[in-house]
Amino acid sequence: MALYLGKLADSMGLRKHFFVVFSLLTATAGVSLTFLTKMPQEALLVYSFMAVFHQQALVFYNAMLISFTNMGLASGIGVASGYIGSALTLLFLARLMNIPDVFLQASLLFTILALPAITLLRNPIHRQKVKLKEVFKDKKFLFMILSILSLTEVANTLIAMMGVYLRKVYGLEDTHIYKVIGLSALGGVIGGVIFGRLSDKVSTYKLFPVGFALWTGFLITLYFVPKHAILLVGLLAGVSLAHLWTTSRVLIIESFPKTQTSVRLSFLSLTERIASTTGLLAWSLLLYITGDNYRLSALLMVIFPITGWILFRKASSLTKN
């Protein structure tokens, strides 16, 4: 869906328009869940639509970065703010939110936080008629998107499985797991600001490959780290996630025509959706092969950042040619 909407947004200059529409649709779907708690099938359908609306809003949120002079810093602060918001919500608000009120409360909070962007951000003026066939023929772009996908595979699997991993491998209770996740959020804040600033000072094309080393180092460290040092792994995880989210969207914007930003970034959104499924499938397969050896399965995920580095090198060679 994002591919065709992105094409329309780039052709007609509708990036902010779509951002506003899908943000409000996300909030509306969230509010409607308040009234569907006794209708699980209908609630699941509405929730699915809300997820789709939210992903579309994110595509055009990312596309509006082209309006900023310091795109890297804007991207990094966005990532850092997200981590701060998540941490504050978990620490202070989550215990106060109960079903069904939580749907209304979260939707209102989402709308309030979206209002500054809706009212103050300018709609980028860049526009161009884009043909999807031409984008699919762009080998440099496809290799770069696949290299980003390789890191997203690890990132999404980490987000989904970290709690299970900490419980299975280290026997941690929920309280300690929250501490690791909390430190991960702190790493995300620090990483967002640092990598955001570096993106503006150094070419993102040079900064993005650092992610392959970060994720490789994280997976190796995770294999060897003892229980008493597990908090450091949480911090490294947050820094690695912040690097990926901060630099990947700026990399796409800087490396390709700004008039095609929405279409190109819709591919970035697509990698996240693919990774949400295939990353967990890969993790399940590795657990099956290793006989439920969580440490070894996580270590074997290192094949993804290594493959990503090879793909990025291939994209770089096409740039030189």
C-alpha positions as CSV (number, residue, x, y, z in Angstrom):
1,M,0.0,0.0,0.0
2,A,2.8,2.4,0.9
3,L,4.5,1.9,-2.5
4,Y,1.5,3.3,-4.4
5,L,0.7,6.0,-1.9
6,G,4.4,7.0,-1.9
7,K,4.3,7.3,-5.7
8,L,1.2,9.5,-5.4
9,A,2.7,11.6,-2.7
10,D,5.9,12.2,-4.7
11,S,4.0,13.0,-7.9
12,M,1.6,15.5,-6.3
13,G,3.5,16.7,-3.3
14,L,1.2,15.2,-0.7
15,R,3.6,14.0,1.9
16,K,2.3,16.0,4.9
17,H,-1.3,15.5,3.7
18,F,-0.9,11.8,4.0
19,F,1.0,12.0,7.3
20,V,-1.9,14.0,8.8
21,V,-4.6,11.7,7.4
22,F,-3.0,8.5,8.5
23,S,-2.1,9.9,11.9
24,L,-5.7,10.9,12.6
25,L,-6.9,7.5,11.3
26,T,-4.5,5.7,13.6
27,A,-5.9,7.7,16.6
28,T,-9.5,7.1,15.5
29,A,-9.0,3.4,15.2
30,G,-7.4,3.3,18.6
31,V,-10.3,5.1,20.2
32,S,-12.8,2.8,18.5
33,L,-11.1,-0.2,20.2
34,T,-12.5,1.1,23.5
35,F,-16.0,0.0,22.4
36,L,-14.9,-3.4,21.0
37,T,-13.6,-5.2,24.1
38,K,-16.4,-7.7,24.0
39,M,-16.1,-8.2,20.2
40,P,-12.7,-9.8,19.8
41,Q,-12.9,-10.5,16.0
42,E,-14.0,-7.0,15.2
43,A,-11.4,-5.6,17.6
44,L,-8.6,-7.6,15.8
45,L,-9.8,-6.3,12.4
46,V,-9.7,-2.7,13.7
47,Y,-6.4,-3.2,15.4
48,S,-5.0,-4.5,12.1
49,F,-6.2,-1.4,10.3
50,M,-4.7,0.7,13.0
51,A,-1.3,-1.0,12.4
52,V,-1.6,-0.3,8.7
53,F,-2.5,3.3,9.2
54,H,0.4,3.8,11.7
55,Q,2.9,2.4,9.2
56,Q,1.6,4.7,6.5
57,A,1.9,7.7,8.8
58,L,5.5,6.7,9.6
59,V,6.5,6.6,5.9
60,F,5.4,10.2,5.4
61,Y,6.7,11.3,8.8
62,N,10.1,10.0,7.6
63,A,9.7,11.7,4.2
64,M,9.2,15.1,5.8
65,L,12.8,15.0,7.0
66,I,13.8,16.5,3.7
67,S,12.4,19.8,5.0
68,F,15.2,20.0,7.6
69,T,18.7,21.4,7.1
70,N,20.1,19.0,9.7
71,M,18.3,15.9,8.8
72,G,20.5,13.7,10.9
73,L,20.0,15.6,14.1
74,A,16.2,15.8,13.5
75,S,16.2,12.0,12.9
76,G,18.3,11.3,16.0
77,I,16.2,13.5,18.3
78,G,13.1,11.8,17.0
79,V,14.6,8.4,17.9
80,A,15.7,9.7,21.3
81,S,12.3,11.2,22.1
82,G,10.7,7.9,21.2
83,Y,12.8,6.1,23.7
84,I,12.2,8.7,26.4
85,G,8.5,8.6,25.8
86,S,8.4,4.8,26.0
87,A,10.5,4.7,29.2
88,L,8.3,7.3,30.9
89,T,5.1,5.6,29.8
90,L,6.3,2.2,31.2
91,L,7.6,3.7,34.4
92,F,4.8,6.1,35.3
93,L,1.7,5.6,33.1
94,A,1.4,1.8,32.3
95,R,0.3,0.9,35.9
96,L,-2.5,3.5,35.6
97,M,-3.9,2.2,32.3
98,N,-6.4,-0.6,32.2
99,I,-8.5,-2.1,29.4
100,P,-10.7,-0.7,27.9
101,D,-9.6,2.8,29.0
102,V,-6.0,2.3,27.8
103,F,-7.1,2.5,24.1
104,L,-8.7,5.9,24.6
105,Q,-5.8,7.2,26.8
106,A,-3.1,6.0,24.4
107,S,-4.9,7.4,21.4
108,L,-5.4,10.8,23.0
109,L,-1.7,10.9,24.0
110,F,-0.7,9.9,20.5
111,T,-2.9,12.7,19.0
112,I,-1.5,15.3,21.5
113,L,2.1,14.4,20.6
114,A,1.4,14.4,16.9
115,L,-0.2,17.9,17.0
116,P,3.1,19.9,16.8
117,A,4.1,18.0,13.6
118,I,0.6,18.3,12.2
119,T,0.3,22.1,12.8
120,L,3.9,23.3,12.4
121,L,5.8,21.2,9.9
122,R,5.9,22.4,6.3
123,N,4.9,20.1,3.5
124,P,8.1,19.5,1.4
125,I,7.8,21.1,-2.1
126,H,9.8,18.4,-3.9
127,R,7.8,16.6,-6.4
128,Q,8.3,14.3,-9.4
129,K,6.4,11.6,-11.3
130,V,7.9,8.3,-10.3
131,K,7.6,5.0,-12.0
132,L,7.9,2.0,-9.7
133,K,9.4,-0.1,-12.5
134,E,12.4,2.3,-12.6
135,V,12.9,2.0,-8.8
136,F,12.8,-1.8,-9.0
137,K,15.5,-1.6,-11.7
138,D,17.8,0.5,-9.5
139,K,20.4,-2.1,-8.4
140,K,22.2,0.2,-6.1
141,F,19.0,1.0,-4.2
142,L,17.9,-2.6,-4.0
143,F,21.2,-3.8,-2.6
144,M,21.1,-1.0,-0.1
145,I,17.6,-1.8,1.0
146,L,18.5,-5.5,1.4
147,S,21.5,-4.5,3.5
148,I,19.2,-2.4,5.8
149,L,16.8,-5.4,5.9
150,S,19.6,-7.6,7.2
151,L,20.1,-5.4,10.2
152,T,16.3,-4.9,10.7
153,E,16.0,-8.7,10.9
154,V,18.3,-8.8,14.0
155,A,16.7,-5.6,15.5
156,N,13.1,-6.8,15.2
157,T,14.0,-10.2,16.5
158,L,15.8,-8.6,19.5
159,I,12.8,-6.5,20.3
160,A,10.4,-9.4,20.2
161,M,12.6,-12.0,21.9
162,M,14.8,-10.2,24.5
163,G,12.5,-10.8,27.4
164,V,12.2,-14.5,26.6
165,Y,16.0,-14.7,26.1
166,L,16.8,-13.1,29.4
167,R,14.3,-15.4,31.2
168,K,15.5,-18.6,29.5
169,V,19.3,-18.0,29.6
170,Y,19.8,-16.1,32.8
171,G,16.6,-16.9,34.7
172,L,15.9,-13.2,35.3
173,E,12.7,-12.1,37.0
174,D,10.5,-9.4,35.4
175,T,12.0,-6.7,37.6
176,H,15.5,-7.4,36.3
177,I,14.3,-7.7,32.7
178,Y,12.7,-4.2,33.0
179,K,16.1,-2.9,34.2
180,V,17.8,-4.3,31.1
181,I,15.1,-2.9,28.9
182,G,15.3,0.4,30.7
183,L,19.0,0.6,30.2
184,S,18.4,-0.2,26.5
185,A,16.1,2.8,26.4
186,L,18.9,4.9,27.8
187,G,21.3,3.6,25.2
188,G,18.7,4.5,22.6
189,V,18.5,8.1,23.8
190,I,22.3,8.5,23.9
191,G,22.7,6.8,20.5
192,G,20.0,8.8,18.9
193,V,21.6,12.1,19.8
194,I,25.2,11.0,19.0
195,F,24.4,9.3,15.7
196,G,22.1,12.2,14.8
197,R,24.9,14.7,15.2
198,L,27.4,12.5,13.4
199,S,25.0,12.0,10.5
200,D,25.2,15.8,9.8
201,K,29.0,16.1,10.3
202,V,30.0,12.9,8.5
203,S,28.3,11.4,5.4
204,T,25.6,9.0,6.5
205,Y,27.0,6.7,3.7
206,K,30.1,6.5,5.9
207,L,28.3,6.2,9.2
208,F,25.7,3.6,8.3
209,P,28.3,0.7,7.9
210,V,29.2,1.1,11.6
211,G,25.9,-0.7,12.3
212,F,27.2,-3.9,10.9
213,A,30.1,-3.8,13.4
214,L,27.7,-2.8,16.2
215,W,25.3,-5.6,15.7
216,T,28.1,-8.2,15.1
217,G,29.7,-7.0,18.4
218,F,26.4,-7.1,20.2
219,L,25.6,-10.7,19.2
220,I,29.1,-11.9,20.1
221,T,29.0,-10.1,23.4
222,L,25.6,-11.5,24.2
223,Y,27.0,-15.1,23.8
224,F,29.8,-14.6,26.3
225,V,28.5,-12.0,28.8
226,P,28.0,-13.3,32.4
227,K,24.8,-12.6,34.3
228,H,26.3,-9.9,36.5
229,A,27.2,-7.8,33.4
230,I,24.0,-8.3,31.4
231,L,23.0,-4.6,32.0
232,L,25.8,-3.6,29.7
233,V,24.3,-5.7,26.9
234,G,21.0,-3.7,27.3
235,L,22.9,-0.5,26.8
236,L,24.7,-1.8,23.7
237,A,21.4,-3.1,22.3
238,G,19.8,0.4,22.7
239,V,22.8,2.1,21.0
240,S,22.7,-0.4,18.1
241,L,18.9,0.1,17.7
242,A,19.3,3.9,17.8
243,H,22.0,3.8,15.1
244,L,19.8,1.8,12.8
245,W,16.6,3.9,13.2
246,T,18.5,7.2,13.1
247,T,20.8,6.6,10.1
248,S,18.8,4.3,7.8
249,R,16.1,6.8,6.8
250,V,18.6,9.6,6.3
251,L,20.8,7.3,4.3
252,I,17.9,6.7,1.8
253,I,17.1,10.4,1.6
254,E,20.7,11.5,1.0
255,S,21.6,8.7,-1.5
256,F,18.7,9.1,-3.9
257,P,16.7,12.0,-5.4
258,K,14.7,13.9,-2.8
259,T,11.8,14.1,-5.3
260,Q,11.4,10.3,-4.8
261,T,11.7,10.3,-1.1
262,S,8.2,8.8,-0.3
263,V,8.5,5.9,-2.7
264,R,12.1,5.1,-1.6
265,L,11.1,5.3,2.1
266,S,8.1,3.0,1.5
267,F,10.6,0.3,0.7
268,L,12.2,1.0,4.1
269,S,8.9,0.5,5.8
270,L,8.5,-2.7,3.8
271,T,11.8,-4.1,5.1
272,E,10.5,-3.6,8.7
273,R,7.3,-5.5,8.0
274,I,9.2,-8.3,6.3
275,A,11.8,-8.5,9.1
276,S,9.0,-8.7,11.7
277,T,8.0,-12.1,10.2
278,T,11.2,-13.5,8.7
279,G,13.4,-12.6,11.6
280,L,11.3,-14.7,14.0
281,L,11.1,-17.5,11.5
282,A,14.9,-17.5,11.2
283,W,15.2,-17.5,15.0
284,S,12.7,-20.4,15.3
285,L,14.7,-22.4,12.8
286,L,18.0,-21.8,14.6
287,L,16.4,-22.9,17.9
288,Y,15.2,-26.0,16.2
289,I,18.6,-26.7,14.7
290,T,20.5,-26.1,17.9
291,G,18.0,-28.0,20.1
292,D,16.7,-24.9,21.9
293,N,20.2,-23.5,22.6
294,Y,19.3,-19.8,23.0
295,R,22.9,-18.6,23.3
296,L,24.1,-20.3,20.2
297,S,20.9,-19.4,18.2
298,A,21.4,-15.7,19.0
299,L,25.1,-16.0,18.1
300,L,24.2,-17.6,14.7
301,M,22.1,-14.6,13.9
302,V,25.4,-12.9,13.2
303,I,25.0,-14.1,9.6
304,F,22.6,-11.3,9.0
305,P,24.9,-8.3,9.7
306,I,27.7,-10.1,7.9
307,T,25.4,-10.6,4.8
308,G,24.3,-7.0,5.1
309,W,27.9,-5.7,5.0
310,I,28.5,-7.7,1.8
311,L,25.3,-6.3,0.3
312,F,26.3,-2.7,1.3
313,R,29.7,-3.2,-0.3
314,K,28.0,-4.3,-3.5
315,A,25.8,-1.1,-3.4
316,S,29.0,1.0,-2.9
317,S,30.7,-0.7,-5.8
318,L,27.8,0.2,-8.1
319,T,28.1,3.9,-6.9
320,K,31.7,4.0,-7.9
321,N,31.0,2.5,-11.2
